[in-house]
Amino acid sequence: MPNGDEHQGTGRREYLAGVVRDTLGAMRQLVSGLRTAFLALLVLVLLALCALTTPLGVGLLAAPAALRALHGLAGSERVRLARFGPEVVAPEPPPTAPSAALRDPTTRRELRWLTRHVVAGLPLGLLGFWLPVLAVRDLLFPLYWRLVPADATATSIGIGSSTSWADAVAVALLGVGWIAIILGLGPAMARAQANPGRRLLAAGPETDLSLRIAELTATRAAALDAHAAELRRIERALHDGTQNRIVSVTVLLGAARRMVARDPDGAQELLERAQLAAEQALADLRAVSRSILPPVLSDRGLAGALTGLAAECAVPCHVDVDVPRRCAASTEATAYFVVAEALTNIAKHSGATRATVTARLAGERLLLTVDDDGHGGATAPAEASGDDGPGSGSGLAGIRRRVAAHDGTFRLTSPPGGPTTLEVDLPCGS
């Protein structure tokens, strides 16, 4: 049995691994926030110009575009924050008319976030980018210190020179200090950058949640309809396929039993036909069971299952899956059937020469993208017919219904001439 020292050593290693993992995630979050912070600076300048030119009438003309840019940037920030933590629930879409926007609480909160993201998020993002650069620069200095002129600054902070190995090692120790600062302050800096967005961009208490309640009611009804349609599909598959084959087996076995005494050769032929019918019935049963919950998901995971779908697609398909942990079984099954139906539609209707399937895990959301280079023009009805199932030609309407029943979001972009992009966002569950 391991002794106490071994337990302590294992605990320390796990703790250090957790610290490094959290710090790397914090650095990625800070750098990703740097992009939205630069965009926030541009939008803030645009809004300021609109305010300054309002007396001339120019600002009023440009204000709707500036407000749309503000709302779009706020939406991008919500998506970014969801990749690194809990989802930020968006409020009801705010207005873009200047007079209504000034009274709208969502717009006022977005303006407050915009200012704070520029004032605090931009410097924190720059620190998140430069601190690792400085750490690597100083830490590797002993490898190239002889290439640095003797009168040049040796350290990243602009002081000191290096004329010996001792000086080079001292600079490397400064790099160790940068790493210590990153490990100690990185997660706190990431939280400080994200907190204004999490507080100000989420739906506020004054937001009318009746739309969300109506949406949940509709998706619950869609889930019940989808469940009923799935049961009808299974019943049809069993009745029209498996049951008929089992009846055929029974009839053939009865005929063979009556014939075996007077015509053994004929009875043998009937038994062979009965065996074939039984094998076909077994194949039908397996097909029905796979359509309920494909066993490939349990055996190979989502990545292997999607790779298998791509291999069977008539159109050359590339799969890129970055899902480091398992999602809920219902989520993986929904993702599987969404991709299966999407690839079927591409092969049948798009005229595409290639397709791409991408799956990403963003926080607690599973993001799926299926695109192709076909002729485009695809449309998805707002409501599915309610009587179709996987593999039965349910099409985009069936995908929309299946995703809505799982409280996910569905987006289709398919301009005439292509390309077509299908995006699905599903709650990952646990």
Secondary structure, 3 states (H helix, E strand, C coil): CCCHHHHHHHHHHHHHHHHHHHHHHHHHHHHHHHHHHHHHHHHHHHHHHHHHCHHHCHHHHHHHHHHHHHHHHHHHHHHHHHHCCCCCCCCCCCCCCHHHHHHCHHHHHHHHHHHHHHHHHHHHHHHHHHHHHHHHHHHCHHHHHHHCCCCCCCCCCCCCCCCCHHHHHHHHHHHHHHHHHHHHHHHHHHHHHHHHHHHHCCCCCCCCCHHHHHHHHHHHHHHHHHHHHHHHHHHHHHHHHHHHHHHHHHHHHHHHHHHCCCCHHHHHHHHHHHHHHHHHHHHHHHHHHHHHCCHHHHHHHHHHHHHHHHHHCCCCEEEEEECCCCCCHHHHHHHHHHHHHHHHHHHHHHCCCCEEEEEEEECCEEEEEEEECCCCCCCCCCCCCCCCCCCCCCHHHHHHHHHHHCCCEEEEECCCCCCEEEEEEEECCC
